[in-house]
Amino acid sequence: MPIASMTGFARVSGGLGDARWTWEIRSVNAKGLDLRLRTPPGFDAIEPAARAAAAARLKRGTAHATLTFAGSARAVEARVNEAALAAVLAAAAAIAARLPDAAPPTIDGLLAQRGVVELVEADESPEERAALEAAALADFERALDELAAMRAAEGAALDAVLAERLSSIAELTARADACPARGPEAVRARLAEQVAALLGASPALDPDRLHQEAALLASRADIREELDRLAAHVAAARKLLEEGGAVGRKLDFLAQELGREANTLSAKANDRSLSAIGLELKAVVEQFREQVQNVE
């Protein structure tokens, strides 16, 4: 299963009868899964099912989902206000009595009078409401599918970037391991210089103390442990990328561990060439860590 990004967007439109709607979902990075759902009044009943559908498709990220209607959610009926019509007819009859030669009122003229005809939402049966909610929820699931597809496509691009960064980290680790400054002769030369400096600072230094100081200097300069850990973390990260799925948190942990080892290696470096490798290594590890923040 490939990795997925936590960022994406989807829009799906649908309808039932006279009702028309549009779902929009936007997702961004987050430590966990958070669905923020906005629906018109009267659609609160679909929220539990919508959250369950989101949890089935998404593992991490904040998803903002909005349901909007382009038309009425209910059918509209034209109803005649009998009291208003009676008042208009009475007024028309009174005018006709005074003006017998006037033309009689027409139906369309009567209906055009304010208040005679009212446009009201039709009464909705429980079955109609259930069908409307089911159709809206089905389109929400379609939107989730589109969102998941976009996140998967971005995840494929992320996979390539992360793999390239891991290759760079492995290459820099190998360069640090093969750096001439780590060779026995170079180490002995630096120790000799440091011992000479110690003797110059304190000619009466005890030989046993001098031996201890030399051993301490040698241990501080040894980066074997850091190199081994860097290699192990790179291997573990590559394995996670191969396994895929929701591995973002594990990759984030490994990114922190890679950063810790790179910092320690740089701190121990007592040679210009090794220091340069350490700085480059820290930069690449930081790039890896930044990209990992996008992984689900």
C-alpha positions in Angstrom: 0.0 0.0 0.0 1.6 3.3 -1.0 2.0 6.3 1.3 -0.5 9.2 1.0 -0.2 12.9 1.6 -2.5 14.7 4.1 -3.3 17.6 1.8 -6.0 17.4 -0.9 -9.2 18.8 -2.3 -12.4 17.3 -3.7 -15.7 18.7 -5.0 -18.8 16.6 -5.9 -22.2 17.8 -7.0 -25.4 15.9 -6.9 -29.2 16.2 -6.3 -32.5 14.4 -5.8 -35.8 15.7 -7.2 -35.7 19.5 -7.0 -32.8 19.6 -4.5 -29.3 20.3 -5.8 -26.2 20.3 -3.6 -22.4 20.4 -3.7 -19.9 18.8 -1.3 -16.4 20.4 -0.9 -13.7 18.8 1.2 -10.3 20.3 1.9 -7.7 18.5 4.0 -4.5 19.7 5.6 -1.8 18.3 7.9 -2.6 17.4 11.4 -1.3 15.0 14.1 -4.6 13.0 14.1 -7.8 12.9 12.2 -10.2 15.8 12.6 -13.4 16.1 10.4 -15.0 19.5 10.6 -18.4 19.2 9.0 -20.7 22.0 8.0 -24.2 21.2 6.8 -27.4 23.2 6.3 -30.1 23.2 9.0 -31.9 19.9 9.1 -29.0 17.7 8.0 -27.5 17.0 11.4 -28.6 13.4 11.2 -26.0 12.5 8.5 -23.1 13.6 10.7 -22.4 10.2 12.5 -22.4 8.3 9.2 -20.2 11.0 7.5 -17.6 10.8 10.3 -17.6 7.0 10.1 -17.0 7.2 6.3 -14.2 9.7 6.8 -12.5 7.5 9.4 -12.7 4.5 7.0 -10.8 6.4 4.3 -8.5 8.8 6.1 -6.1 8.2 9.0 -4.6 11.6 9.6 -5.3 15.2 8.7 -7.8 17.9 9.3 -10.6 17.7 6.7 -13.0 20.7 6.3 -16.2 19.3 4.6 -19.0 21.7 3.6 -22.5 20.8 2.1 -24.2 23.7 0.3 -27.5 23.7 -1.7 -27.8 25.5 -5.0 -31.6 25.2 -4.8 -34.2 24.4 -2.2 -33.7 21.2 -0.3 -37.5 20.7 -0.5 -40.0 21.0 -3.3 -42.0 24.3 -3.6 -45.8 24.4 -3.9 -48.1 27.3 -4.9 -51.0 27.7 -2.4 -53.9 30.1 -2.7 -54.6 32.2 0.3 -58.4 31.8 0.4 -59.0 34.8 2.7 -56.9 37.1 0.5 -58.7 35.9 -2.6 -62.1 36.4 -1.0 -61.1 40.0 -0.1 -59.9 40.7 -3.7 -63.1 39.2 -5.2 -65.3 41.3 -2.8 -63.4 44.4 -3.9 -63.8 43.5 -7.6 -67.6 42.9 -7.1 -68.0 46.3 -5.4 -66.2 48.0 -8.3 -68.3 46.1 -10.9 -71.5 47.3 -9.1 -70.3 50.9 -9.5 -69.0 50.4 -13.0 -71.3 48.0 -14.8 -69.5 48.5 -18.2 -66.1 47.5 -16.8 -64.5 44.2 -17.9 -64.7 41.4 -15.3 -61.5 40.5 -13.5 -59.4 37.7 -15.0 -58.0 34.7 -13.2 -54.4 35.7 -13.9 -55.1 39.2 -12.7 -56.6 37.9 -9.5 -53.7 35.5 -8.8 -51.2 38.4 -9.4 -52.5 40.3 -6.5 -50.1 40.3 -3.5 -50.9 37.8 -0.9 -53.3 35.7 -3.0 -50.8 33.1 -4.0 -48.0 31.9 -1.6 -45.0 29.8 -2.5 -44.3 27.4 0.4 -42.1 24.4 0.9 -44.1 21.2 0.5 -44.5 18.9 3.4 -41.9 16.2 3.5 -42.5 12.7 4.5 -40.0 10.7 6.6 -39.3 8.5 3.6 -38.5 11.5 1.4 -36.2 13.0 4.1 -34.4 9.6 4.5 -33.9 9.4 0.7 -32.6 12.9 0.6 -30.1 12.3 3.4 -29.0 9.0 1.9 -28.3 10.6 -1.5 -26.4 13.5 0.1 -24.3 11.0 2.2 -23.6 8.9 -1.0 -22.2 12.0 -2.7 -20.1 12.7 0.5 -18.5 9.3 0.1 -17.8 10.0 -3.6 -16.1 13.2 -2.5 -14.1 11.2 0.0 -13.0 8.8 -2.7 -11.8 11.8 -4.9 -10.0 13.3 -1.9 -8.3 10.0 -1.1 -7.2 9.6 -4.8 -5.7 13.1 -4.8 -3.9 12.4 -1.5 -2.6 9.1 -2.9 -1.3 10.9 -6.0 0.6 13.5 -3.9 1.8 10.6 -1.7 3.5 9.0 -4.8 5.3 12.2 -5.4 6.3 12.4 -1.7 7.6 8.9 -1.8 10.0 9.8 -4.6 11.3 12.8 -2.8 11.7 11.0 0.5 13.5 8.1 -1.2 15.9 10.6 -2.8 16.6 12.3 0.5 17.3 9.0 2.2 19.8 8.1 -0.6 21.5 11.4 0.0 21.7 10.7 3.7 23.1 7.3 3.1 25.7 8.7 0.6 26.8 11.4 3.1 27.0 8.8 5.9 29.3 6.7 3.6 31.4 9.7 2.8 31.8 10.5 6.5 32.8 6.9 7.2 35.4 7.0 4.4 36.7 10.5 5.3 40.5 10.5 5.5 40.2 12.4 8.8 39.0 9.2 10.4 42.0 7.1 9.3 44.4 5.8 12.1 47.3 7.9 11.0 45.2 11.1 10.9 43.7 10.3 14.4 47.2 9.6 15.8 48.5 12.9 14.3 45.7 14.9 15.9 46.1 13.1 19.2 49.9 13.9 19.1 49.1 17.6 18.5 46.6 17.7 21.4 48.9 15.8 23.7 51.7 18.3 22.9 49.3 21.1 23.6 48.5 19.6 27.0 52.2 19.1 27.8 52.8 22.7 26.8 50.1 23.9 29.1 51.3 21.8 32.0 54.8 20.3 31.7 54.4 18.5 35.0 51.3 16.6 33.8 51.2 13.0 35.3 51.7 10.3 32.6 48.6 8.4 33.8 46.6 11.6 33.6 48.0 12.2 30.1 46.9 8.7 29.0 43.4 9.3 30.3 43.2 12.6 28.5 44.4 11.1 25.3 41.8 8.3 25.6 39.0 10.8 26.3 40.0 12.8 23.2 40.0 9.7 21.1 36.5 8.6 22.3 35.1 12.1 21.8 36.3 12.1 18.2 35.0 8.6 17.4 31.8 8.8 15.3 31.4 5.0 14.7 28.3 4.8 16.8 26.6 7.7 15.0 27.4 6.3 11.6 25.9 2.9 12.5 22.8 4.6 13.8 22.4 6.7 10.7 22.6 3.7 8.5 20.1 1.8 10.7 17.6 4.7 10.6 17.9 5.0 6.8 17.2 1.3 6.5 14.2 1.5 8.8 12.8 4.5 6.9 13.2 2.8 3.6 11.3 -0.2 4.9 8.5 2.0 6.0 8.2 3.6 2.6 8.1 0.1 1.1 5.4 -1.0 3.4 3.4 2.2 2.9 0.1 3.0 4.6 -0.3 5.5 7.4 3.4 5.6 8.4 3.8 9.4 8.8 4.2 9.3 12.6 6.9 6.6 12.4 8.8 8.5 9.7 8.6 11.6 11.8 10.2 9.8 14.7 13.0 8.5 12.5 13.5 12.0 11.1 14.1 13.2 14.7 16.5 10.4 15.3 18.4 11.1 12.1 18.6 14.8 13.1 20.0 13.8 16.5 22.7 11.6 15.1 23.6 14.2 12.5 24.0 16.9 15.2 26.2 14.6 17.3 28.4 13.7 14.3 28.9 17.4 13.5 29.7 18.2 17.2 32.3 15.4 17.3 33.9 16.4 13.9 37.4 17.8 14.6 38.4 18.1 10.9 37.3 20.6 8.3 36.3 18.0 5.7 34.3 16.0 8.2 32.6 19.2 9.5 31.5 20.0 6.0 30.0 16.6 5.6 28.2 17.0 8.9 26.7 20.4 7.9 25.5 19.0 4.6 24.0 16.0 6.3 22.1 18.1 8.8 20.6 20.1 5.9 19.4 17.0 4.0 18.0 15.5 7.2 16.0 18.7 7.8 14.7 18.6 4.2 13.6 15.0 4.9 11.9 16.0 8.1 10.0 18.8 6.5 8.6 16.5 3.8 7.7 13.8 6.3 5.3 16.3 7.9 3.0 15.9 4.9 2.8 12.1 5.1 -0.4 10.6 6.4 
